[in-house]
Amino acid sequence: MNHASYRDLMNFIDKNHSFRHLKGKRIKYVDCSTDMRTRKIFSVTLRGLFGEKVFWQANENKDRDLYEWIINWLEDGE
């Protein structure tokens, strides 16, 4: 995921799933990891009242679109 998509993800979470607004999944913390060789984000961790969900773009998930994967989970829980 590039940094523009990450910014869009943060805006989406804030609008629809934020702890601050007591909406959706009530996400309180978001962490990401960036590979500085490619400047791409390859891991995002969401933490909130539901516990912790880690999205890691490696091994069997290496070809998944990280942004779409997270948005789908936020909207559908899958």
Summary of the structure (lengths in Angstrom):
residues: 78
radius of gyration: 12.1
end to end distance: 18.9
largest distance: 37.0
contacts: 202
relative contact order: 0.20
helix: 36%
strand: 32%
